[in-house]
Amino acid sequence: MKKSGHYTRRTFIQNSFITGLGLTFSLYSCSKSSPQPDPQPTPDPDRNDDGKLAIMGVVIPARIDTNKGADLVIQGRGFAEGDHIIFEYLTNRYTVDAKAVTDNNMTIALPEALISGNTYRVTVKRGAQSSMLGSTVINIYFNAHIPDKEGMTIKGSVYAAGVGLANVVVSDGVDVTKTDENGIYYLPSTKRGKYVFVSIPGNYEVATTGKAPQFFQRLTQAANVVETRDFELTAVNNNKHVLMVLGDMHLANRSNTRDVDQFQQGFLKDINQTIDAYKNTGTKVYALTLGDMTWETYWDGFGFGLPQYLTEMNKINTMVFNTMGNHDNDPKFFTDWGAEDKFRDVLGPTYYSFNIGKVHYIVLDNIEYLNTNDRNYNAKLVANQISWLKKDLAMITDMSTPIVISMHIQLHTNPGLSGGNETTNYRLSNAQEFIDALNGFTKVHLLTGHTHINYNVERDVTPAIMEHNTAAVCATWWWTGHPSYAAQNHICKDGAPGGYAIWEIDGNDLKWTYKGIGHDTDYQFRAYDLNKVHLTKEEFAPSYTGSAWNTYAVEYANANSNNEVLINVWNYDKNWQIEVTEGGTPLTVTRVSVRDPLHIVSYSAQRLNVNAVPTADFVTANTAHMFKVKASSPTSTLEIKVTDRFGRLYRETMVRPKAFGYQMT
């Protein structure tokens, strides 16, 4: 990224006369006072000799166009020395002191941290007293002398430390361009998405509102009106950084799962400890969700939607980029674009890109929302996104650049096994079109959610794409961790603990792991002594009166005395190694596709025990990250060693017989 030395804000202010940009912030009275016939002084009702706050004759303009750090003159009577002016937008609050006060106005300096394009509430404060003066959209310009160009409806600057930045990518979600040597860009936008965003360059950051990075600005004028939107960046060193990958939160404020309580007391505590530990080493940390942060079914009935999610998101101790999920669509709409409007209004663009260090991140919305039959949808990247994706990728000249793409629905189906070989299909209806758009890039990683299970797919195709389908923060939709459940296991459908992925990036080197909430990062597998795994109704669902127990207990409904051990390695990929020895003798390890018994007793058995039918989408899934060994006796001790693709070793000395129960490691 090149800094331009041609144009700075300082030289602009020194050499330009600004017309209509509001270097004076004039808040004026709506009426004029009648002349008084008595030439003698009379008491002024607006004077504040008693210290009482009484500001008169103030009107806030709907829009203020100004320069960063400019002085503003607020017209009004009753201001006093020591008064403060407060600007508020969502959770951001900026307080400034008066520079000068007269009988008719107050002069202040605009807070440097104000973010252009936001609507700020303006309040005056005196001691313990405060009074709201109004609200206004504040547009802050770096370069007010950018000339219009024929056909260009958005223009602006990208800058840092008062200097324009060259070659920064800017887009309206349709067209993609780069800034020139002075940091100036133009777009011929129809403003369909009503926003423009900067693809944050590596080693820069944007300001945040709460924990939401302000990489985009909203457009408010008609399509034929030229709008100026600038982006201010801050230089950082994030070549080495950590990304927290957060799948499927499904926050809905349901009383029967107490999901918000579990989120706050379990997940937030855990992830903030993890984030703070990295930050304490000087490492930059970011977060990226994988969609389904909310659950549109409950938006109205439980009063918890995207705005309420935003409140919870702001409790995460780092900036959070968001991906749209199928449950984040507005069910009041029957078109894909309209159903996305609520997400755009609250969280911003549904697809965009940014760079951290040397990695190019892309966020996509691969749900074509139909809502023709109970919120149905297609797993598809619609044409406008494919078109934009190609344009975004065309801006990258180094094809070895690591590309990390986030989208909610998985590209590949949950792998199965055939003759010991892994099998999978495409889940995305236009998967090949998506893959073709990535041709030429040599390192592509895909982060997906949706399934509430873990699996990795690395296929010998061109381009080489590795998909990481990441299990859920909410595990089994917050059911299994509820205090009323006997199990109280926050566990996913594949037996993995509810959790999130941690990606450690150093330049072009990417490493990843999965962390269970409430567990250390070295908790990467669970081993079962199948001699002790016999799932009976009498033990695990004694109140169940139905006849479908075996349907859910499946292969564990009958006793097993074959001296087998089952090992669940939830973040397995083909470069992991699983080794088991018995008395120093290696045992044959066989990969299998089966269900996890702990999840069966933690979800389905709990539902059956209250004579409720387990929800089909929530029941235990077959998974191919399972491994079996056969021991020579039921009482031998096994040494289990699991080594991931990065050489990290995890082990268990398994003393058998090993009891099966709700609490297992």
TORTI-894205 format. One record per residue: x, y, z of N, C-alpha, C in turn. Coordinates in pm, whole numbers, plus 50000, padded with zeros to 5 digits. Example, Ala and Ser with C-alpha at 12.3 -4.5 7.8 and 13.67 -1.06 7.14 Angstrom:
513194943150780512304955050780513204967050780512854977550708513674989450714512905000350787
//
This chain:
500844988350000500005000050000500885012450000500665021549907501545033049895500865045349952501595052650038501115065550086501455076149982500495084749951500765095449857501285107649931502335113849879502835126149938502285138449871501385136749775500895148149698499865156549771499085150549858497925157649911497705154050056497695163750143497385161450283496275170650326495615166850435494535175250486495075188650533496315188950586496875201450637497025211550524497615207350410497795216750300496465220850242495475211850247494145215150196493515226350277493595225350412492995235450498493725248650485495055248050468495825260350459495565267850328495305260750224495275267050092493895268450032492855264050102491525263950044490575272650121489655278750052488525285450115487335276350097486715272350208485675262150203484325268850207483495265950111482165271750103481135260950132480265263750228479145254750254479525242050324480705241350382481105229050450480935229750600480375240650650480005240950791481175242250885482205249850849483215252950948482595260751062481475267351034480635272851138479395264351148479135258951263477965250451288476895259751345475995264351260475045274751301473725268551341473415269151469472135264551519471335277151550470275279051476469655292151476468275291851537467785304351573466455305651630465425305651518464225300551550463165300051451462395313251443462595322151537461825334651538462735346251571462295358151531463035370251560462375377551675463155384651758462615392351869462125405851819460995410851872460475423951836461305434551905461545446251838462325456951903461585462352024462355465952128461775471152250461775486452246460605492752276460575507452273461345513652387461485506452499462165511952614463665510652594464425521952586465855520952561466635516352681465985515452799466685511452919466845496152922467935491252980468125476652990467005470153069466585458453025465575450653093466135436953125465585429953225466105416553259466035406953141467065399053119467115389053011466645375653067465505370353018464995357753072465885345753042466805347452946467655336052908468965335652986469235345553069470475345453145470465334153248471625329153277471755317553364472505320953491472185332753550472915337053667472795327353783471675319553785471495310053895472085296353865472755295153751473375282353714472415272553652471135276053639470165266753581470375265653431470315253353377470515251053234469255254653158469335265153075468185269552995468715275152865468865266552764469385270652634468195273552543468195285352484467045289752406467455292252261466465291152171466645295052032467605286251955467575273251978468495264051912467735254951816468245253651694467735243851598468935236651537468905223451539470005215551483469735212851335470655216751245470475213151104470445198051086469735193350986469635178950963470955173150917471825181450860473085176350804474155187050821475325182750863476475191550877477625185850793478155193650699479305189850620480495198050668481565191550708482675198850769483975191250750485045197350798486345191050796486675185250932487475174950933487865168451058488595178351148488175179251274488825188051369488455202551358487495206051272487115219951252486385225451374486425238851389485635245451492484185246551448483275244851541481855246551515481315257351607480505266151552479845276451631478385272651644477935270251766476555266551791475805279051834474895283551750474105295251782473045291651885472875300251985471865297952088472155306652208471155309452284471305318052401471245309752528472085313252624472045306552752473235297652781474195296352686475395288652713476245295652818477035288052892477875293652997479245287152994480235294353046481575288653059481485275653142482215265453098482185252753168481175242853114480305247453020479375238152957480135228152869479575216152856480125205852767479095202652660479585199252540478735194052433479085179352413478035170952408478215156452395477625151852263478395144352187477935138052063477805123152090476645117352060476405103052087475885096051963476465084451934475975075551829476095061251880474935054651896474885041251954475665041252086476705033052097477445032352223478615042052228478845049452119479965058852116479535072352170480355078052257480035090752323481295099452326481165111652277482295120752270481905133852339482735138352432482455150552508483535160852479483115173352450484065184152424483705196152511484715203852547484525216052624484325227852530483725238452583483575250752507484925257452489485215262052366486405270152343486125284852372484885288852342484485302752367482975303152381482495312352464481075314052487480745328952480479695332152403479165345852401477695345352439477055357152438475625357552470474795349952368475325347852246474525342252137475045328952082476185324052130476685311552074477755305352162478125293252125479255286152185480115280652073481415281652086482345276051989483015263752050483025252751972483685240552015484545235251900485435225951932486175218551829485525204951812485255201251687484685187951662485595177151718485045167151786485885155951833486585148951716487855146351732488625140051625488095126151591487455119451689487055105351668485695103851601485005114751570483705113451505483845105851374482865097151346482875089151223481895095151125482375098151008481555104750907480355096250867479245103150844478045096550795477095091850902477505092351029476635087951137475725099151184474585095351239473645105051297473935106251446474335118051487474735120251626473665128151701473395123851822472565131451913473455141651984472995154151987473795165052041473145169852171473935169552280473425173052413474365183152477473805192852551474605201852631474525197252776475655197752847475705193152985476365203853073475745206653187476285216053285476155209653422477275205453477477225198553604476405185853592475405184453677474535172753673473365174753578473215186653520472105189653430472495186953285471545182553204471785180753061470515183452985470675187352859469525190252774469875186552631469025178652569469265174752430468925186352338469875189652249469675200552155469085195952024469305183251987468795177951861469715167151809469565163751682470435153751619470765158051478471885153151428472335157151295473235146551236473205145251104474165136951032475405145351007476535140651052477785147951036478635141150929478895148350823479775143450717481095150950726482175143450741483495149250761484335146150637484835156550573485545154850447487035157050464487795148750397489245150250393489645160150283488975159250170489285167650054487985172249992487615184750016486335189849966486425194449822487595193949761487775199149626487895188049522487375176149551487375165549450486365169449343486795170949219485835175049115484895163649079483715167049035482785156948984483315151448852482895139048822483195133048693481905127948633481775129048505480565124648435480285109948466479055107248512478615093548538479025088248674479835095548749480305090948880479425096948989478805088349067477845093049167478365092049311479505085349330480165084949460481625088549438482135097149524483545100649520484025102449663485335102649680485845104549814487315101549823487815101549946489235099249973489395088150076490485080950064490925071650167492265076850217492385078750349493575085350402493905080150541495145082850580495605079350715496625089750758496525094250881497445104250937497565116450848496425120450788496405132450706496985130950568497255118550524497855116150393496975106550314496685109850187495915101050100496655088250071495915077150064496515063950040496165059149900497165055149826496965050349690496665035449688495965031049583495715016849554494895009749659494015016849728493085010649821491795007349746491274995349766490084990849695488834996249765487915001749685486645006949734485545001449644484374998449702483294992249625481934996449680480924995949593479534997549636478784984349633479514973249621478894960049612478584955949470478774965049375478574962049233479874964649158480324977149164481574980949099482694981249202483894979049153485084978749238486134987549173486784996049253487795005049200488935006249299489985013649261491105016549349491325031549356491855036149469492195050249483493405053649397493465066449355494595071049275495755074949366496755081449309497955084749387497675094649500496555101749494496175110949600495155105049697494855092249681493875085849769492445088549729492205092949606490855096649559490265085249478488965082849496488265072549419486955078049363486455071549258485145074449200484425061349173483115061349185482285049649150481035054249076480685047148967479465050348893478275042648950477875045749073476965037149148475495040649122474675030249115473215032249116472695032549259473585030149356473285030749500472215020749543472155009349478471144999449514471324994649658472564992449697472804987749833472814998749936472855011349890472825023149978474025023650072475165018550024476395019650101477595019050007478725023450059480015021849992480985016950098481885007750062482795002450162484225002150110485145003050205486565002050174487014987950209487804982050122488414969150151489694972250229489554972250361490634977050449491954970650406492974978650376494254972550337494984966550456495874957350428496674951350534497484961750609497654959450738498394968450826497714981950844496394981850829495564993450865494304988350935493684997051010492394994251073491485006251053490175003851073489185014651075488705016351218488025027451242487415029751372486265019851392485855018151516484725009351546483615017251614482395012851592481255017251671480865005351757481045006451888480984994451969482134985551926481824973351884482854964351831482684962151680481844970251616481594969051473482564977951396483414972251312484344980451233483594988751130483915001551123483215010751033483925011350898483865000050826484504999250695483575003650584482335007050617481365011250516480715024250561480135031350462479345043250491478055042450412477015047250475475695046750412475525058350316474755055850211474405066050112472975070550136472745083450131471435088850171470735096650062471435099349952470845107649846470355099049729469605105249642469085098449523470245093949435469955084449347471005078349266471715088549177471035099249137471655108949047472375120249121472395119649255473075129949335474455124749373475475132849346476835128949378477045130149529477545119349591477825119349734479315117049758479835124149856481245122649895481325114450022482095103750018482285095050134483765091850148484325096350259485745094150287485915082850387487105076950387487455066550483488795069850546488795070950679490025073350751490515060150810491775056950784492395044750833493485048350935493805038551017494875040051114495915029151089497165033051077498235023251052498485014751176498575001551156498894992051262499824981551201500344972951284501094961451234500284948951266499594943651166498794931551189499194920051098500464920151050500944908450976500794895851059501064897251191500804886451285499504889651357498524880951342497234883551405496504870551432495464871551512494624860051546493194863351508492514853651448491114855251410490274845051487489304849951563488324841351630487164838951534486884826351504485844822851407484644817351484483524824451474482364821851561481164817351478480854804651487479744799251409478444798551488477344801551425475984798451469475724801051618475384813451648475064817151787473594814851820472694817351726471264815051744470724821251873471034833751893470504840752011469054844751986468174841652082466754844252066466074848252196466784847452308466214850552439465054841252475465224828452443464184818552475464334814252621463254814052693463294810152834463564795252851463144786952752463314772552768464754767852749465614776452696467044772952686467934783052758467364794552794468164805152857469424807752775469234809352643470374810452552471224822852580470594834152610471374846152635472214844652761471644838352864472394835852987473604826852959473374816052883474474807052850475544814252767475094822552675476014830252591476894839152677476284846252771477024855752853477924848752954477394838553021478134832353130479164822153082478914816152967479834806152914480714811652804480104814552691480864818652573481624831752594480934842352638481604855352651482784854652747482584848052858483674846752955484854839652892484574828752821485634820552762486384828152653485634833852558486324840152444487064852752487486524860152581487224872252624488514868952698488534857852771489784853352832490804849652724490324842952618491214839052509491744851352437490854860652405491264872952335492274880652419491974882352546492864890252632494244883752645494274870352647495564863452657496434866452535495834866552417496594870052296496994884752298496064893452333496364907752335497514910852431497564903552540498614906052639500004902652587500064895152477501354892252414501664902152303500774911952284500974921852179500414917852044499664906952038499104902051913497774908851884497584913051760496304918751718495274907451706494054909951753492994899751754491744905451688491094897351605489854900951538488874889251551487614891851523486604881151526485774881751400485304870151357484474868751237483384858651265482134862851252481024853451270480754846051139480074834651150479764826451032478274825951002477504835351058476074835851027475204829451134473914831751122472924827251221473264832351360473564845151367473764851451497472434852151572471334852851497469994853751555469134842351503467834843151531466894832751489465594839951453465404842051323464314850851279462944846251324462784833351352461514828051401461074835251528462044839751608461744845451739461954860551746462194866851632462454881251634461324888951704460114885851666458964893351720458504887751854458284874851861457694868951981458554870452105459884870352087460774871252203461504884552209461224893352114461834906652117463344906552107463884896752034465334895852021465674893851874466254904151815466644903451675468054908751656468334913951539469674918651508470124930251596469254939851630469724950551721470134945151858469394935351908469734929652039471024921252028471194914351916472464907351895473624917051898473444928651835474504938551831474934942551973473974943652063474284946952203475174936152265474844923552240475654912552293477014911852225477034914152095478284913752019479284923952073478764935352116479634946052165480334942452296479964931152356480624926652478481854917852449482074914652321483274907352282484434917152280485584913152332486694922552354487554925352231486934925152114487664928751993486664932151884487144938051774486224941451665485714928751599484454929251554483774917451501483244920351361483674912251264483114912451129482024901851123480934904851052479764895851053479474890050915479044877450916478564870350798477074867750814476314868550707474874866450714474524851550704473594847150790473084833450785471644833150740471124821350713469734820550668468774825550774469104823850903468214828251010468374843151042469224850150966469364864550983468584872350877467754865350798466884871650700465554875550764464974886050713463694891050765462544882850707461824875250789460764866450736459534873850687459504886950700458354894650649458454896850498459594893350440459814895550297459834882350221459504883350093459424871450008460374872749889461324881849901462384883149802463714883449876464744878549812466054877549875466584891249917466504900949826467064914249854466314921049968465004920549965464224926850071464444920450206464614907250207464824900150334466174903550396467094908750316468424912450367468474926550424467424934550400467464948650436467704950850585467094942650670467264944350813468734942350852469374932450794470794930150820471604942350776471324947450655472054959150607471824971150698470594972850745470274984350829471014983850962471144971851019471714970551153473214967851150473644958651061475044953951064475874958550944475214961950832475964966750717475914957350599476874958350508476864950250385476794935250413476104928150325475984913650339477144906450270477904913550189479134908050133480134919350114481404916250137482444926550136483784919650151484864927150147486194921450167487024930850254488074925450311489024933250389490324925450396491374932150434492684925950446493204927650588493774917250643494494918050769495874912350743496894920650765498234916150731498314912650584498774900550555498944896150416497774887650367496734886350448495604877750414494454886150360493864881550250492684888050193491444880150237490604886650316489374880450365488184885050280487294875550252486074878550177484894872750253483864880650272482624876250338481514876050234480814864750224479764863050125478454858950193477354861950127476014857550170475544847250069475614834350104475254824050007473874818150032472964826450083471564822450100470704830350002470044823449911469034829749827467694827349896467234837349969466054835950055464804836649969463954826449977462744825649896461494828549979461384821850093460244823450184458914820350115458944811250020457684806949956457024795750035457804789550124457274778650205458034778250337457524785750435458074785550570459574788550572459944800250521461304805650526462314796850451461894790950340462804782650262463794791450184464864785150136465944792450069466734782749983467524788349895468484780649818469894783449871470724773349873472144775249905472834779249775473014792349757473474797249628474104811049643475134813449565475674826849551475004833249429474154843149454473394849049344474324856349250473824859449131474664864349021475414877049056474774886449127475454899049155476654896949247476584886949335477724884249422478864877649347478554868249260479594861949179480304872549095479524881649037480104892348956481014901149040480544904949159481374913149247482624905749292482474892849327483604884849372484724884749269484364883049143485374882849037486094896249028485354907149043485964920449037486874922849157486444918349273487264919949393488574912249380488474899749337489674891449323490594896649213490024903349112490844908649003491764919849050491474925549165492334936149220493614930649282493684917449299494854911049361495794906249251497014910949253497974907249149498854895449190499054893549318499884882449368498984870449395499054860449309498144849049320498514839749436499634842249503499974834349621499384840549748498694851749735498054858149849497084848349916497184846150045496204837350111494804843650103493844835650058492454839950047491644832150150490964839250238490104832850338488694838050316487774828950284486404832650249485444827350355484584836050401483554832150498482194832350432481424821650452480014821450412479294811350499478014813150517477294805350617477124790750578476514788050465476214774350423477474768150362477684755650392478914748950352478974746650201480194746250150480424742950009480264727949989480834719850081480794705250070479854699450175479254688250143478424681150239479294674250343478674670550454479344663150559479974650450500481284648750511481924637250446481424623850503481354614150415481094600350453482294591850416482144578750431483214569450398482674558650305483474555150206483144544250116484404536050094484374523750148485574515450138486784521750204486534529550307487634536250377488024549550317487484552850200487804565450135486754576050168487194588150187486284599150218485474603050095484184605150114483294609350005482554621950048482324630649953481544642749978480994647949847479994656549855479404662849738479344677849762478924685149661478744699549677477374702449737477344711249833476074715949892475564728449821476484736749776476134749249707475684746049566474534751449525473964747749395474824752649278475524763749294476414768349187477874767949234478224756549296479554754849353480644756549249480454750849130481514751449030481744765748983480694773548972480834787448932481644795149037481374792249162482134798449271483604794349265483854781449248485234776349244485994782149125485314783249010485964788648891486424803148913485684810648994486044824549021487364825549097487784814449160489004814349241490204808749166490034805549040491114799748962492364808448966493494801948984494774808948983495344811349121494484811749223494984814049359495464800749417496564801449488497224789149533496934785449678496344794449754496064791549895494704797549930493674789049928492304793649955491714785350068491244792050171490564785450283489144790850291488224781850315486814785150322486294782250462485714792450527485154791050661483634790950651483004780050698481564778850690480994773850822479694774950836479004770550957477774762350921476604766050978475304760750938474984746950992475974738050998475704723951027475734720651176476384728751257476604726151400477464713751422478324710951326479314700251341480644705151283481704698051315483034701051259483364691251148483914696251040484604687650944485464696250852486524690250804487434696750710487454688850581487414695850470487454689350338488584695750259489514687250218490654691750139490724682650017490314688049903490204679749783491324682849685491664672749607492694674449504492044680049378491674692949385491054699649272491814712549248491504718949137492104731849104491004742449097491134753449171492214756549265492084748249392493174747549468493174739749592492434747649700491244742849735490424749349837490284739849955490544744650075490294736850195489134743150270488094735350292486934740350366487014736050512486704745450600486674742950743485244745750790484434735250799483084737050850483164736651003482834747751064483114749851206481854748451288481944740351393480784737751478480384750451554479324749351634478564761051676478914765951815478884779251828478924785451960477754780452044476584779151980475364774952052475274759852068476264752352013476244737752017474934732651956474114725552035472824720651984471744730952019471884742651960470884753451974470614756652122471684755752203471654758852346470874748852430470414737752374469604728252451470434720452551471564715052508472244705152592472914711252714473184724252712473834730552826472874736652925471564734952901470584741052991470654734653130470594742853236470724737353372469674726853408468514726853341467494717053376467774703353317468724702653222469074689753163470064682453254469844669553268470714661653354472154661953304472304662353172473644661753114474424674553137473814685853110474484698853113475794698453035475744692252919476884691752828476604701252713477424711652703477284720652589478004713952472477254705952396477854696652301477154697552166477954696552059477434697551923476974683951872476324684151756475724672051700476754661151667478014665151650479074655351619479844651151743479394655651861480084652251984481154662152024481474671651938482434682051974481824691252078482634696652167482074706652258481664719052181480604725752228480274738652169481464747852181481784755152074482984763252080483194771551957484454774351926484804783351817486204779851770486554784751651487884782251596488794793951624490074790951641491104801051659492104799551545492254810151466493214810251356494374819251393495564813651391496784821251417497494823551284497694836251249498284839651120499554847651141500604843651074501874850751077502344851950933502134863550873502444865350731501564856550646502214847650569501474838150484501214824750552501644823350676501524810750749500234810850831499364801150807498074800250874497984787250952497614788451079497374776651163496014778451230495364767151259494034767951318493824756851419492894759451509492494749351606491054752151645490424742451711489054744051759489104743851911488444753651973488444754452119487034752552173486874742652261485604740752328485424750852440484224756152452483924765752558484094758952693484904765152778485164759452910486254749052913486904746752800487984736752792489274743352749490394737252782491674741652732491784738552583492694745552516492834743252372493424729452341494014722752440494554709352412493504698352425492244702152448491154692352450490664690652307491204680452238490964678752095490334665352059490114656752157489444644052126488844638452254487964628752237487334621552348487324606752313487684598352408487754583952383486714576552467486024567052405484994559052471485424544352476485254538352591485394523852605484024517952571483884512652450482564508252403482014496552482482854489652555482334479252646481404485352751481594498252779480824504952884479754514252827479644514652694478654523652632477444515352590476514514052682475264507252654474144516952692473474522452591472484532952615471104526652633470644526452755469334520752784468374531652828467114529352797466044538552839465994539452991466204528453057466094528053203467134537253269468314538053211469354546353272469284560853228468994563153100469144576653047467824583853018466704576753016465404583152996464344575253072464454574253205463564565653282462094569753276461804582253240460404586753235459794585253096460564580553001460064579252865459084567652855457924570352795456874560052784456674555152642457434560352548457254556552408458034544152370458074541652239458694529352189459814532052088460274544552081461254548051977462684549152030462934543652149464254545252208465374540752115465224528952056466294523551971466534532051847465524539651804465684548451689466764558851716466854563251841467814573551877469094567851937468984556752009470174550652067471004543251962470374539551851470984533051734472014522451773473274523651727474244512951746474624510551891474194519651980474544518152121473374512752205472294508752138471134503452211471424489452267472374482552206472734469152252474124469252315474314460352410475604459352477476684455052379477904460152400479034457052314480164451852403480584439852377481684433952457482854430152368483074438252263484124435052166485474441352198485564447352314486824453752356487254464852260486284471952205486574482752111486624496252184487414504952129487504518852178487204528152061486354537952088485964547851987486604561252023487244567651926487934580351948487324590851856486824601551914486224612551839487224624051833487744626751713488744637351692488074648251608487484658251675486524666951607487104676551505488374679751512488924688951410489844681751312489634668651300490484660151216490464664551070491654663451008491744663350862492754652750822492954650750694493734639450647495224640350681495654651550734497054652950775497254650950925496214646550994496354642951136496784628251144497354624651258497724610651284497094606251416496484594351415495924588451537496674575351561497344574451677498134562651711497674557451847497494544151856497074537851981497964525752005498494524952126499294513252162498714506752287498894493552295498454485552410499674477952460500144482052578501364475752630502544477552537502614488652466503694491452374503474486152234502424478052216502134472252084501144481152010501484485651886500544493951810499284486151773498154492751784496874487051741496464493251608495724485651531495234490651402494114500751427494284512751371493294523351386492484524051257491154522951270490274523151154489344535251161489314542751053488404554151047486994549151019485994554451095484604550151080483704562451077482514560551028481484571051028480334566351115480264571751238479234567551334478774579851413477834577551504477324588251590478104588651721478074600351783478724602051912477744598552024478074588952111477114584752214476844595352320477814603952350477584614152452476544624252406476544627252278475524636552229474134630352235474044617352210472734610652215472114612152353472894609652457472334610552592472194624952639472924634152575472864648152616471714655652550471234650752435470104657552370468894648352356468954638552268467764630452238467204623752363468074618152446467594611552568466904621352661467394633452668466794643552755465404647452705465254648352575463934651552518462964639952538463434627952513462574616352532462164614852678463034618652768462744616952910461574625552956461284636352883460094644452913459004641652811459164630352737458184625852637457924636352530459004642952491458964652152377459734645752262459324648852140459994643252023461244651551994462414645451987463614653051952463474659651815463874672151806463814679251678464764672751579464244669751461465014662051363466364668451331466404681651318467644688551284468654688251398468194685151520469064685951636469654672551678469144661451621469594648351668471024645651622471644635751684473054632751663473334629451517474424635251465474784633451324475854622751309475774615251200476884606551163478104615151133479234611151177480444618851151481604609651120482454614251028483584606050983484884610051051484824618351156486054620851231486104611851355485694599251334485684588851438486674577651401487274571551505488274561151483488074550051585488234537551539488084525951627489374517951634489594512351753490644502251771490054490751851490644479051835490204467251909491334462852001491054462952131492054458852230492014443752250493014438552318493074424152338492284419752461491964429052550491224425452671490404437452716489424435452805488594446552851489264455052958490434450953006491034458053120492404464053088492854462852965494184468152933494164483352926495304489452953495454503952944496004507452805495374517252742495784521352608496434535252613497474536952532498074550152513497584555652379496884566952388496314573152267497094585952238497634586852117498354598752074497684604151948497314616851951496704623451836497584635351801498064635851677498944646651631498274654051517498124667351531497464674951425498444678051312497964684551208498774687051089499934696551116499904703451229500954712951262501954707051363501814693951393502744687251482502414688451628501264694051661500864695251802500314681851849500814677251963500494663852012499504664652129498464656252121497474654852229497434640052267497344637152396497424623052436496504620152553496184607352568495424602452683495944588552718496174586652847496414573152897495064567952943494494558752866493134554152887493144541452973492824543253100492734531853192491364525553176491344512853141490084505953116489844495153223488594492653255487414498453192487244513353226486774521053129486524535353146485014537353144484504542853253483054544553266482524554553166481284552353124480574561853037479564569353122479504582553106478544590753178478444604353116477654612953179477414626253123478674634753119479524633553219480724641753225481924633353187482454635853066483574628153016484604637452953485854633252961486924640452891487594630852795
//
